[in-house]
Amino acid sequence: MDFSVYDDAWVGRDSQIQQLSDRVNSSCRVLLLVGITGIGKTALAEKLVEELRGDWTELRDNFEDEKKALDFASVALQWLEKWRETVPKDERKPEKLLRRLVKRLRENRYLILIDSLEYLLTGNEEDGWGDFADEWWGKFFVSLLAEPDCQSRLILTSQDLPTKFEAEGDRYKNL
């Protein structure tokens, strides 16, 4: 995985990196780093990936890219194809891709860094920006968290906390 922000000049936050690494190595399936622009979420996430390197298959996706499709079905299909899984045309509906992707993540050790998750969210100034623009993203994260076991881990950065995570946070201890 290529890093866009983290480099060898990184100093500090050793105890925070250790604490987050321990969580990801235990039961934390989805780690969400939330904060305002420029505070170092991406650098922290990249440093965490560096610390966790091992027998994971790594994947990085940045949703800030204007040319990138942001709907769940397109991203899920890209990931599955990147992992050399052939998805027949009749299996490319969101609900089928969701089941296939969750199964893949459950059975294999992937370490996925998703940067700029806020680009998947919709909302307004008054109510906030916490709803997923594509409902299938919310269904995906809830399905992944609801699995009894999962070998993969996701590290997410976002400027906004998705309401789906806020609402489900107490229910799933692996978030």
N, C-alpha and C positions, 0 to 999 in steps of 0.2 A: 504494500500500500504506500503510495507516495503521500508525503505530508506537505500541506500548503502553508502551514504556519509554524508548527513545532520544528525546532532545530536543536543542535548540540549546545547552544548557549542557554538552554532552559535551566533555571535555578529555582529553588524553593518549592513549596507545596509538597514536599516529600511525604509528610504524614497524610495529607489529603489523597495523594496518589495511592499510597499504601491502603488506606481505608476503602477507597473506591475499587481498587484491584481485588481486595479481599471479598467485597460484595459481589463483584462480577464473577469471581471464581467460585463463589458458593451458590446462592440461590437467585441472585438478581439477574433476571432475564432481560429486562429493559431498563437501562440507566438513562435518565433524562437530565441533561444539563441546561438549565434555563437562566437567562439573564439578558440584560440590555446589550446592545451592540458594543463591541470593542473591549469587553471585560476579560476575554481570553477563553471562552467556551471551546472554540475549535482547537486552540493550542492545548488545553487541558485534555480534551478528548483524544487528540493525536498522541500526547504523552502517555495517556492511559493505554492506548493500543500498543505503543512501544513496550510498555511494561508487561502487557499480557501476551506478547508474541510467544508462539509455541506451536502447538499442533492444530491451531485454528486455520481455516481457510478464510482469508480476509477479503472484505468487500467494502468499498467506500462509495457513497452516493451523495452528491451535493445538489440539493433542490433549488439552489440559487441560480443555477444555469437556466437562462431564458429559453434555450433551445430544447430543453428536456421536457418530455411528457411527464405530467405530475399525477395522472390518474392511476389508481391502484393497479388496474389490469395491465396497463402498459409497463409499469415498473416491475410488477411481479413476473410478467413474461420475460422481460430483459434479464432479470436475475436468474430465472430458471434456465434460460438459454445460455447465459454466461457459465452456468454450472453444467453445461452440456446435456441438459434434459430436453428431449424433444416433446413439444406440446402440440398435439393435433389441433386443427382448426376448431373442431367441435368442443374442445376442452378450454377454450380461451375466454369463456364467460367469467366475470368476477368471482362468482361463488365457487366455481371449479378451480380457478387459479388460487383462491384463498386456501382451499383444502390442500391442494398440491404443495403450495409454498409452506404452509404451517407444518405439513408432514415432513417436508425436506429439512426445515429448520429444526424440527424435533429430533430427527434421526441423524443429523450430521453436525459437526462442530464448525459453525460459522461465527466469525466475529465481524459484525457489520457496523460501520460508522455511517450514520445518516446525519449530514450537516444541513442546517437551515430548514428544519422541519416546519418552521412558521410559514413557509411557502405553500404548504399543503393545507393551511388553515384559512378560514374565511370569517368574516365578521364586520364590525364597524367600530368607530371611535367610542361610541356610547356603551355598547354591550361587550366590547372586547373582541379578540380575534381567536377564540378558542375552538371553534367548530371545524371539523374536517370538511373541506370543500367536496370531497368524494367520500361518502359514507363508508365505502369499503375499506378505507384506511382505518377507521375506528373499529370496524368489525375484525380486521386483521389483527390489530394490537390486542383486542379483548380475547380473540381466539387463541393467540399465542400465549397470553398470560394465563388462560384457563386450562391449558394442557397440564396434565399431571406431572410431566417431566419434559425437559427440552435441553438439548445439548448446545444450542446456539445462544449467542448473546448479542444484544443490540445496544449501541451507545448512540444517543440522539442529542443534538444540540438544537435549541430553539430560543427565540426571543419571547415566545408566548407559551403558556402552559395550556395544552389542549384540554378542553373541558371533559373529554372522555377519560383522560387520565386522572383529572381532579375528582371526577365522580366515582371512578373505579379504584382509586388509589388505596383506599382502606380495605377493599375486597381482596386485592391481590398483593400478597407480601413480596412477590418477586418483581415488583416495579419499584 
